[in-house]
Structure formats: C-alpha cells, structure tokens
Amino acid sequence: MNGNNIFFSDLNHELLIPLHKESDIFLWKKWQSNPSQARYLVEIFIRYHKLINDSQENDIDKVTLDKYYKQIWFYIIDNLLGYPISKDTILRDVIFTLSKNFFQEHNVIYKSFYLSSIDYDLLKKYIPLIYFLNKSLNKLNSLERLTIVAIDKFGWQEEKLIEYLRQHQQNLTIPELKSYYTKGYSNLINNLPTDIIAIYLQNDD
C-alpha cells in the first residue's frame, strides 16, 4: 500500500484504514453482497489500479490504455459485481482477464508492444467516483440529465439550452430550467453511495 499513499491520499480515510489488511476475497464478497458499501470497491481499485498497465503479459500500448482506461475499469467493475467467486478465485487474475476481454468484446485495435509506465491523472484517481456518478446520472429523468450534461460537461449557456429544447418541442423558461438543474444535481448526489460521498466529496476540515 505504501506506493499508493501519495497518489491516493484517500487511503488515510477512516472508512478505508480498517480494510487495508483484509483479503481481496473478503473485500470482493462484501461489495457483492452490498454494492452500496462502495468502500470495498474503492479499496479494490486502489490495490489494482495499475494492474492493466504493469503486467508484463500485457501487449497493449500505453496510448490505447490511457484512452480506454475509464471504460476498461467501468467494464471490470460491472463484471466483478456479479462474478462467481470460489475458494480458488484470484482477484488479480480476474481483473487482468476482464481487461483483456474488454478489448476483445469492443473490437479495439491496438499496437502490439509493451510500455510499463503510465502518467496518472485526476480522472484515473477518481474512477470509483466517476463510475457511481455515471450510474447516478442514468437514474435522473431526461430533463434533469440533459441540463446537467449540457451545462456542466459542454458549457452551454441557459439561452442555448432553452433554444435547443424549443426545437425539440420542450418550452421552458430560465427559472424552470434552473429548477431542473438544481433538482437534478441534488438527485445526482443523493443517488451516490454514502461512502463514496464521504471518501471523495467531504472534507475533513
């Protein structure tokens, strides 16, 4: 764990500290039995976030891995949730196999040489948070989701969004649009597991 301490300052969170000495299978089963207890997934991700880049068996180039890093981990997380665990199951092997399966199932073409290093950025650090934000976003109604994505992701001004909606037979005023945004944002956060909020979104100050 020591090698992760600088990049993953969240390792020192009170929800994660008790998990550092637990086995992979314990964490995995705990998360499978209660997916809302996201602390177990966070601990798993911190342990194995570099696996798909560091394994000498990996012949996928760094540029491709960087490009698909988020999608690979979303695929891994989704599959780990329902994966049958036996006494002989090794989490490390499963994660690596799933990463290879992702490229096969999505027909991704990549170069065939190995590069060991990868430059981690904030996107990669917060994969568990981004994963659950995407899940939460998909639970919102269409107008809530649209206003959040258009304004926060694409930087649309309110007038542009209102005009877009008008062209699609949706007539909203600016106050109504703001109401959808505010309510959607509130629902987005409320849909997140409480440990994800505690670990990533709450300051200790």
N, C-alpha and C positions, 0 to 999 in steps of 0.2 A: 504493500500500500504506500510505502514511503515515496516511491517515484511519482505518485499521483498527487501528492499533497499540495504542490504549488499550483498546478493546473486546476485541480478540483478542491478548492478551498471548502466546498460543501461537505467534504469528508469529516470536518470537525462539527457538523451539525449534530445536535443532541439526538435526533432520530436515527442517525446513521452510525454513530460511535458504537452502540451495542451490537451492531451487525458485522463489524469488521472481522470478528473471529468465527463467525458462523460459516458453515459449509455452503458450497454452491447449491447443493440439492435442498438443503433447508430453506435457503432464500427463494429458490425456484418454486418449491411446493407451497410456501407461504403466500407467494404472489399469485400463483394459480388458484389457490383456494379463496383468495380475497383480492381481486385486482385493484380495488380501491386503496389497498395498502401499498401505495406506489413506492414507498421507501425501499422495499425489497428489490424492485426493478432498478431503482437508482443505484443501489449497491452493486447489482449485477453489471449494469452498464459501466460503472466506474472501474470495475475489475477487468472488463473485457473490451473496453472502447478501442484499444489498439490492436486487437487480435487480427482483424481482417487486413491490417497493414503490416504487421510484424511477422506473420508466419512465413517461413522460408518456402512453404509449399505454394504460396500464393504467386501466381504469374500474371496478375492483373496490374497494369501500370498505375502509378500514383495519380496521374491526371484523371483517369477514369474513376478511381476510388474516391478522390475528392469530389468529383462531380456527382456521384451517386451515394455519397456517404449517408445522407439523411434517409434516402429511400431504402438503402440496404438495412439500416437499423430499424426503420418502421416495419419492414418485412420480417426481420428477425424477431422483433418484439411481438408482432401479431402471431407468429408461428410458435414462439415459446409459450404463449399463453395456453394453448391447447395441446401442447406436445406431450405424448405419453412418457412418463418417467418411470424407469425401472431401477433396480439396485445397481445395474451395470451402466446406466446412462452417465455420460461425462459431458457436462455443460459446455466446456471448451470445444469439444469436438462437434457438438450440435450447432453451436454458433458459427463455427467455421464452415460447416457443411451448408447451413442455411444461407450464408453469404455467397457461396458458390452457386447454390440453387437459384438465388435471386437473378444472377446474370443469365442463367440458362432459361428461366421462365420468362424473362423480359427481353430475351434475344439481344442483349447488349453486346456490341462488337468492341473488343478492346485489344490493345497491343499485348504482345506476349514477352514481357520481361519484368523482372522484379526490382522494385525500389523500396528500401526498408523504411526510410524516414517519411514523415508526414507533418505538415505545418498545421497544428491545431488552431482553430479559431473559435469564436464565441458560439457559432452555430453548432459545432461539434460538441462543445462542452455542455450545451443545454438540450441535447437530443431528447431526454425523457420529458422535459417541459414542453418542447415543441410537439412531441408525439401526442401528449394529452391535450394540448391546445388545439391541435387538428381534430382530435376526436370530439372535443367540446364544441368547436366551430360547426361541425357537421350536425350537431343537435339543435342548433338555432333555427328559427324559421327563416324563410328565404330573404325577407326584407332586412332582418337583423344581420344575417350573414353578409348580404350584399353591401350594406352600409359600412360595416367594419372592414371588409376586404377592400372596397373601393377607396375608402378614406385612409385607412392605416397602411395598407400594402401598396396601393397605386397612387396615393396622394391626390385623389380627386377633390376638387372644391365642391361645396354643397350644391352650388348652382349647376355644375356639370352633371352631378349625380341626379338631381331633380329633372334635368332635361332628358337624361338617359331613361329614367323611369317613365317620363311622359311619353317618350317614343314607344314604350312597351306597355302603354295603357295603364300606367300607375301614376295617379296625380297626387303628389304630396306637397305640403308646404314645408318651409325650412324648419319651423318648430316641430312638425310631425317627424321629419327626417332626423332631427336631433334626438327626439324621443326614442325612435327605433335604435339609433346608435347607442344611446345611454343604456337602454334596457338590454340590448344585445350584448354590450360589453359586460354588464353586470351578470347576465346569464352565462357568458363565456367563462368568467372567473368562478362563479358558483358551481359550474359543472365539473371543475377540476377536483381531483382527489385532494383531501386536506393536507396530506404530507407533501404533495407537490407544491402547494401554496406555501407551506411552512419552510420547505427547504430552499426554494428558488425565489419566492416573491416577498417574503417577510424579512425585514432587517432585524437584527438583534438589538439595535440601539434603542 
